[in-house]
């Protein structure tokens, strides 16, 4: 039975597909897609057959897997004509009964009893141009294909450890950073790629999600770190013996839902945004994570900005620059802040419990950590890097005092401490990450800072670095 709910044209709903359906036309949004693969053609020795698959969704509850087989030219052309997130129309596919044991082992599990087969001779796939259809289909991208409450938090995965090794599970987490793709060639000459995404949630600050397929890599490269939540359906988790920790992998069964329209995802998104806006994520990038002694590359400010555009994963470097803004003589409450030790939300010390609605402590007695919360401007003759985060640990070492000791200083003593560094050339170790929404286009975190040795400055000037 066909219907017109998607627009003026008539389509068959996925829920109503049947092997006896004549010349079906299906409209849906692409929620998953695999890379093109080739296999030796048993009927034509010496030739290969090419194939790829995708998953299409047309309603809240229904989606179906589609497979296409054919020659190299046809399959590569068809695969390149659409991507995850596109709305398509599939004309005259073959509706076949699926083998649940075989199909669900290598493809996303679907509620349909059938699968679709697209062939060059009989079928056609094209981008949907029906505005009404597109407006109805696009919101489906944000609905997980699994029960939105059926997921492991990163804390659950870490807590279970190796008992989950090899398991296929659902994960809800926020994107912390996106690495660069690494390309390689296997021993039998096949080319491959790998990209690592760092996830986080309210319990775990960093967790690896690895992508091997070009389609998955293309999807995650379009995401905004620290502003995106993912529901990853059917990810495989395993123990990474090299790093001695658990990690997750996107596979042929996995469907990645970006910014899911669920209560749980909304709470996590609010937590991630608050954490990012507060600078607490930068505070977690402590010098212990990056050995300051291992940083040797020296940059001007303009070179730091330029390299950040070329390194989405971030990098570390040294700059011999001036602190052109260091507000130590502001009110103490603007220099030292109290945060909930569980969620890093800024709080007042007189509260009984954290007032962050998404705090994992959930109304338990408030536990507070107090530390420096400083933003500094770093300037040289090539420009200024504004609002670099000076985390509490680095601030203590730079200023030579604890937050408690600083709070006991007089106004004159705080001003004197400020002018000890302000407009003095310093040797500043920075971690740099791209940040399209910031004024600089980059986000800087000061790992360490000290007054520069005149000899080092002279040497760097002679080398043409400043």
C-alpha positions as CSV (number, residue, x, y, z in Angstrom):
1,X,0.0,0.0,0.0
2,X,1.4,3.4,-0.9
3,X,0.8,6.7,0.7
4,X,1.3,10.4,0.1
5,X,2.3,11.6,3.6
6,X,5.8,12.5,2.4
7,X,4.5,14.8,-0.3
8,X,2.8,14.9,-3.6
9,X,4.6,11.8,-4.9
10,X,3.6,8.4,-3.8
11,X,6.0,6.2,-1.7
12,X,5.8,2.9,0.0
13,X,6.5,2.9,3.7
14,X,9.3,0.7,4.9
15,X,6.8,-0.9,7.4
16,X,4.6,-2.0,4.4
17,X,7.3,-3.4,2.1
18,X,6.8,-7.0,1.0
19,X,8.4,-9.3,-1.6
20,X,5.2,-9.0,-3.6
21,X,5.3,-5.2,-3.7
22,X,5.4,-4.1,-7.4
23,X,7.8,-1.4,-8.4
24,X,8.2,0.1,-4.9
25,X,9.4,3.7,-4.4
26,X,10.9,4.3,-0.9
27,X,11.9,7.7,0.5
28,X,14.1,7.9,3.5
29,X,17.1,9.5,5.2
30,X,20.5,7.7,5.2
31,X,21.5,6.9,8.8
32,X,24.4,4.5,8.0
33,X,26.7,3.6,5.1
34,X,29.6,1.3,4.5
35,X,32.6,1.7,2.3
36,X,32.8,0.1,-1.2
37,X,34.3,-3.4,-1.1
38,X,35.2,-5.9,-3.9
39,X,35.2,-9.7,-4.1
40,X,36.3,-12.1,-6.8
41,X,33.5,-12.9,-9.2
42,X,32.9,-16.6,-9.2
43,X,31.1,-16.6,-12.5
44,X,33.7,-14.5,-14.3
45,X,37.2,-15.7,-13.2
46,X,39.7,-12.8,-13.1
47,X,37.0,-10.2,-12.5
48,X,35.8,-8.6,-9.3
49,X,32.3,-7.7,-8.1
50,X,31.8,-4.5,-6.1
51,X,29.3,-3.8,-3.3
52,X,28.4,-1.4,-0.6
53,X,25.5,-1.0,1.8
54,X,23.5,1.7,3.5
55,X,20.6,2.0,6.0
56,X,17.6,4.1,5.3
57,X,15.0,5.3,7.8
58,X,11.5,6.7,6.9
59,X,9.7,6.9,10.3
60,X,10.3,6.9,14.0
61,X,10.2,3.1,14.3
62,X,11.2,1.7,10.9
63,X,14.4,1.5,8.9
64,X,15.9,-1.0,6.5
65,X,19.3,-2.2,5.1
66,X,20.0,-1.7,1.4
67,X,22.7,-3.5,-0.6
68,X,24.0,-2.8,-4.0
69,X,26.1,-5.0,-6.3
70,X,27.6,-4.3,-9.6
71,X,30.6,-3.2,-11.6
72,X,33.3,-1.0,-10.3
73,X,32.2,2.1,-12.2
74,X,28.5,1.8,-11.2
75,X,29.1,1.1,-7.5
76,X,31.7,3.8,-7.0
77,X,29.4,6.3,-8.8
78,X,26.4,5.3,-6.8
79,X,28.3,5.4,-3.5
80,X,29.7,8.8,-4.2
81,X,26.3,10.3,-5.0
82,X,25.0,10.5,-1.4
83,X,26.3,10.4,2.2
84,X,25.0,9.8,5.7
85,X,22.4,12.5,6.4
86,X,21.1,12.8,2.8
87,X,17.5,12.1,1.9
88,X,17.1,9.7,-1.0
89,X,14.5,8.0,-3.1
90,X,15.0,4.4,-4.0
91,X,13.1,3.3,-7.1
92,X,12.3,-0.3,-7.9
93,X,14.5,-2.2,-5.5
94,X,14.2,-5.9,-5.0
95,X,12.5,-6.7,-1.7
96,X,14.0,-9.8,-0.3
97,X,13.5,-11.7,3.0
98,X,16.5,-11.3,5.2
99,X,18.4,-14.0,6.9
100,X,18.4,-12.6,10.5
101,X,21.4,-14.7,11.6
102,X,23.6,-13.6,8.7
103,X,22.2,-10.1,8.2
104,X,22.2,-8.9,11.8
105,X,25.7,-10.3,12.3
106,X,27.3,-7.9,9.8
107,X,24.7,-5.2,9.3
108,X,22.8,-2.9,11.6
109,X,19.9,-4.7,13.3
110,X,16.6,-3.5,11.8
111,X,13.0,-4.0,12.7
112,X,12.1,-5.0,9.2
113,X,11.8,-8.7,8.1
114,X,13.2,-7.7,4.7
115,X,16.2,-6.0,3.0
116,X,16.4,-4.1,-0.3
117,X,18.7,-5.0,-3.2
118,X,19.6,-2.2,-5.7
119,X,20.9,-3.3,-9.1
120,X,22.1,-1.2,-12.1
121,X,19.7,-2.8,-14.5
122,X,16.5,-2.4,-12.6
123,X,16.9,0.1,-9.8
124,X,17.7,3.8,-9.2
125,X,18.7,5.8,-6.2
126,X,18.6,9.6,-6.3
127,X,18.7,12.5,-3.9
128,X,15.2,13.6,-2.7
129,X,14.2,17.0,-4.0
130,X,10.7,17.0,-2.3
131,X,10.9,19.8,0.3
132,X,8.0,18.4,2.3
133,X,9.6,15.0,2.4
134,X,13.0,16.3,3.5
135,X,11.4,18.4,6.3
136,X,9.8,15.2,7.6
137,X,12.8,13.0,7.2
138,X,15.7,15.0,8.6
139,X,14.5,15.0,12.2
140,X,14.7,11.2,12.1
141,X,18.5,11.6,12.1
142,X,18.4,12.5,15.7
143,X,16.5,9.5,16.9
144,X,18.7,6.6,18.1
145,X,17.9,3.2,16.5
146,X,18.1,1.6,19.9
147,X,16.2,2.2,23.1
148,X,17.6,5.6,24.2
149,X,17.8,4.4,27.8
150,X,19.7,1.3,26.8
151,X,23.3,2.4,26.8
152,X,26.6,2.2,28.8
153,X,28.1,5.4,30.1
154,X,31.9,5.7,29.8
155,X,32.0,5.2,33.6
156,X,30.1,1.9,33.2
157,X,32.6,0.7,30.6
158,X,35.6,1.6,32.6
159,X,34.1,0.1,35.8
160,X,33.3,-3.2,34.0
161,X,36.8,-3.2,32.4
162,X,37.9,-6.4,30.6
163,X,34.7,-8.2,31.4
164,X,33.2,-6.3,28.5
165,X,36.1,-7.2,26.1
166,X,34.7,-8.0,22.7
167,X,31.1,-7.0,23.6
168,X,28.9,-5.0,21.2
169,X,27.1,-2.2,23.2
170,X,25.4,1.2,22.9
171,X,27.3,4.2,24.2
172,X,26.2,7.7,25.0
173,X,29.0,10.3,25.3
174,X,30.1,13.8,24.3
175,X,32.9,14.5,21.8
176,X,36.0,16.0,23.4
177,X,38.4,16.0,20.4
178,X,38.8,14.6,16.9
179,X,42.1,13.4,15.7
180,X,43.6,13.4,12.2
181,X,43.1,10.4,9.9
182,X,46.1,8.1,9.6
183,X,46.7,6.4,6.3
184,X,48.4,3.0,5.8
185,X,48.9,0.1,3.4
186,X,48.4,-3.5,4.5
187,X,50.8,-6.3,3.7
188,X,48.6,-7.4,0.8
189,X,48.6,-3.9,-0.7
190,X,45.2,-2.7,0.4
191,X,45.0,0.9,1.5
192,X,43.3,1.8,4.8
193,X,42.7,4.6,7.2
194,X,42.2,5.1,10.9
195,X,40.8,8.1,12.9
196,X,40.5,8.4,16.7
197,X,37.8,10.4,18.5
198,X,38.1,11.2,22.2
199,X,34.9,11.0,24.1
200,X,34.0,12.2,27.6
201,X,31.1,12.2,30.0
202,X,30.4,13.2,33.7
203,X,32.6,10.3,34.9
204,X,35.4,9.8,32.4
205,X,37.4,12.7,30.9
206,X,38.8,10.9,27.9
207,X,37.8,7.6,26.1
208,X,38.8,6.5,22.6
209,X,36.4,5.7,19.8
210,X,38.2,4.4,16.7
211,X,36.9,4.7,13.1
212,X,38.3,2.6,10.2
213,X,35.7,3.2,7.4
214,X,35.9,6.3,5.3
215,X,32.2,6.9,5.7
216,X,32.5,6.9,9.5
217,X,35.5,9.1,9.3
218,X,33.8,11.6,7.0
219,X,30.8,11.7,9.5
220,X,32.9,12.4,12.6
221,X,35.1,14.9,10.9
222,X,32.1,17.2,10.5
223,X,31.3,17.3,14.2
224,X,32.1,20.1,16.6
225,X,34.2,18.9,19.6
226,X,32.7,19.8,23.0
227,X,29.4,20.8,21.4
228,X,28.3,17.3,20.2
229,X,26.8,14.3,21.9
230,X,26.7,10.9,20.2
231,X,24.6,7.8,20.7
232,X,26.7,5.1,19.2
233,X,24.6,2.0,18.6
234,X,26.4,-1.4,18.5
235,X,29.9,-0.3,19.0
236,X,32.5,-3.0,19.8
237,X,34.4,-2.4,23.0
238,X,37.7,-4.1,23.8
239,X,40.8,-3.8,25.9
240,X,43.7,-1.9,24.4
241,X,46.7,-3.7,25.8
242,X,49.1,-1.1,24.4
243,X,47.4,1.7,26.4
244,X,46.2,-0.5,29.1
245,X,42.6,0.7,28.9
246,X,39.2,0.1,27.3
247,X,38.4,1.5,23.9
248,X,35.5,1.3,21.4
249,X,35.4,0.7,17.6
250,X,32.9,1.7,14.9
251,X,32.1,-1.4,12.8
252,X,29.7,-2.4,10.0
253,X,26.8,-2.8,12.5
254,X,27.3,0.6,14.1
255,X,24.9,3.5,13.7
256,X,26.1,6.8,15.0
257,X,23.3,9.3,16.0
258,X,24.5,12.9,16.3
259,X,23.0,15.0,19.0
260,X,20.2,12.6,19.8
261,X,16.7,14.0,20.6
262,X,16.5,12.3,24.0
263,X,16.3,13.4,27.6
264,X,19.6,11.6,28.6
265,X,21.5,13.2,25.7
266,X,20.1,16.7,26.5
267,X,21.4,16.4,30.1
268,X,24.8,15.3,28.9
269,X,24.9,18.1,26.3
270,X,24.2,20.7,29.1
271,X,26.9,19.2,31.2
272,X,29.4,19.2,28.3
273,X,28.6,22.8,27.4
274,X,28.9,24.0,31.0
275,X,32.2,22.2,31.4
276,X,33.6,23.6,28.2
277,X,32.4,27.2,28.9
278,X,33.9,27.1,32.4
279,X,37.3,26.1,31.2
280,X,37.3,23.0,33.3
281,X,38.2,20.8,30.3
282,X,41.3,22.9,29.9
283,X,42.1,22.5,33.6
284,X,42.1,18.7,33.1
285,X,44.9,19.2,30.5
286,X,47.4,19.3,33.2
287,X,51.2,19.3,32.7
288,X,51.2,15.7,33.9
289,X,49.3,14.8,30.7
290,X,52.0,16.5,28.6
291,X,55.6,16.4,29.9
292,X,56.7,20.0,29.7
293,X,60.3,18.9,29.3
294,X,59.3,17.1,26.1
295,X,58.1,20.3,24.4
296,X,60.9,22.0,22.4
297,X,59.3,23.7,19.3
298,X,59.3,27.5,19.5
299,X,56.7,29.6,17.8
300,X,55.6,33.2,17.5
301,X,52.0,34.0,18.2
302,X,51.0,34.2,14.5
303,X,52.7,30.8,13.9
304,X,50.7,29.3,16.8
305,X,47.5,30.5,15.2
306,X,48.5,29.3,11.7
307,X,49.5,25.8,12.8
308,X,46.3,25.4,14.8
309,X,44.4,25.6,11.6
310,X,46.4,22.7,10.2
311,X,46.3,20.5,13.3
312,X,42.7,19.8,14.4
313,X,44.0,17.4,17.1
314,X,46.0,20.2,18.8
315,X,49.7,20.5,19.6
316,X,52.1,22.0,22.2
317,X,54.8,24.6,21.8
318,X,56.9,27.3,23.5
319,X,56.6,31.0,22.9
320,X,58.8,33.8,24.2
321,X,56.1,36.4,24.7
322,X,54.6,39.0,27.1
323,X,51.6,38.5,29.3
324,X,49.6,41.6,28.2
325,X,46.6,40.8,30.4
326,X,46.9,39.3,33.9
327,X,44.1,40.4,36.2
328,X,45.5,39.5,39.6
329,X,44.3,42.7,41.2
330,X,40.6,42.0,40.4
331,X,38.4,40.9,43.3
332,X,39.6,37.6,44.7
333,X,36.3,36.0,43.7
334,X,37.2,36.6,40.0
335,X,40.7,35.0,40.4
336,X,39.8,32.1,42.7
337,X,36.7,30.0,42.1
338,X,35.0,27.2,43.9
339,X,33.7,24.2,41.8
340,X,31.8,21.1,42.5
341,X,34.4,18.3,42.7
342,X,32.1,15.9,40.9
343,X,30.9,17.9,37.8
344,X,33.2,21.0,37.9
345,X,30.2,23.3,38.0
346,X,31.0,26.7,39.5
347,X,29.3,26.9,42.9
348,X,29.0,29.1,46.0
349,X,30.6,27.6,49.2
350,X,27.5,28.2,51.2
351,X,25.4,25.7,49.1
352,X,24.4,22.4,50.7
353,X,24.4,20.6,47.3
354,X,25.5,21.3,43.7
355,X,22.9,23.4,41.8
356,X,23.8,21.9,38.4
357,X,20.7,19.9,37.4
358,X,22.8,17.4,35.5
359,X,25.4,16.9,38.2
360,X,26.0,13.1,38.8
361,X,26.1,13.7,42.5
362,X,22.3,14.1,42.4
363,X,21.6,16.1,45.5
364,X,24.3,14.6,47.7
365,X,26.3,16.8,50.1
366,X,28.4,19.3,48.2
367,X,32.1,18.6,47.9
368,X,34.1,21.6,46.7
369,X,37.5,22.1,45.1
370,X,39.0,25.7,45.1
371,X,41.6,26.9,42.6
372,X,42.8,29.7,40.4
373,X,40.6,30.5,37.4
374,X,42.6,32.8,35.2
375,X,42.5,33.9,31.6
376,X,45.6,35.6,30.3
377,X,46.5,37.3,27.0
378,X,49.8,36.3,25.4
379,X,51.4,38.9,23.1
380,X,54.5,39.3,20.9
381,X,55.3,41.5,17.8
382,X,53.2,39.2,15.6
383,X,50.0,39.4,17.5
384,X,48.0,38.5,20.6
385,X,46.6,35.2,21.7
386,X,43.6,36.2,23.8
387,X,42.0,34.4,26.8
388,X,44.5,31.6,27.3
389,X,43.4,29.4,30.2
390,X,45.9,29.3,33.0
391,X,44.9,26.2,35.0
392,X,45.1,26.2,38.8
393,X,48.1,23.9,39.0
394,X,50.1,25.9,36.5
395,X,49.0,29.2,38.1
396,X,50.3,28.0,41.5
397,X,53.7,27.2,40.1
398,X,53.9,30.4,38.1
399,X,52.8,32.7,40.9
400,X,54.6,30.8,43.7
401,X,51.6,30.6,46.0
402,X,48.5,28.5,46.7
403,X,44.9,29.9,46.3
404,X,44.7,30.2,50.1
405,X,47.9,32.2,50.3
406,X,46.9,34.4,47.4
407,X,43.5,35.1,49.1
408,X,45.4,36.4,52.2
409,X,47.5,38.9,50.2
410,X,46.8,42.6,50.5
411,X,45.7,44.6,47.4
412,X,49.2,46.1,47.1
413,X,50.8,42.7,47.3
414,X,48.5,41.3,44.6
415,X,49.3,44.3,42.4
416,X,53.0,43.8,42.9
417,X,52.7,40.1,42.0
418,X,50.8,41.1,38.8
419,X,53.6,43.5,37.7
420,X,56.2,40.9,38.3
421,X,54.9,39.2,35.2
422,X,52.8,41.7,33.3
423,X,54.7,43.0,30.2
424,X,57.8,41.0,31.1
425,X,59.0,38.5,28.5
426,X,58.1,35.1,29.6
427,X,58.9,31.5,28.5
428,X,55.3,30.1,28.1
429,X,54.5,26.5,27.4
430,X,51.2,26.3,25.6
431,X,48.8,23.6,24.5
432,X,46.9,24.8,21.4
433,X,43.6,23.6,20.0
434,X,41.5,25.0,17.1
435,X,38.3,26.7,18.2
436,X,36.2,28.2,15.4
437,X,34.0,30.1,17.8
438,X,36.7,31.9,19.8
439,X,38.0,35.3,18.9
440,X,41.4,33.8,18.0
441,X,40.1,30.8,16.1
442,X,42.2,28.9,18.6
443,X,42.0,28.0,22.3
444,X,45.2,28.1,24.3
445,X,46.0,26.5,27.7
446,X,49.1,27.5,29.6
447,X,50.9,24.5,30.8
448,X,53.8,26.4,32.5
449,X,55.2,29.9,32.6
450,X,58.3,31.5,33.9
451,X,60.3,34.7,33.4
452,X,62.4,34.2,30.3
453,X,66.2,33.8,30.6
454,X,67.8,36.7,28.6
455,X,70.2,34.3,27.0
456,X,67.4,32.0,25.7
457,X,65.6,35.0,24.3
458,X,68.7,36.3,22.5
459,X,69.3,32.8,21.0
460,X,65.7,32.6,19.8
461,X,65.9,36.1,18.3
462,X,69.1,35.1,16.5
463,X,67.4,32.1,15.1
464,X,64.7,34.3,13.6
465,X,61.9,32.9,15.7
466,X,61.0,36.3,17.1
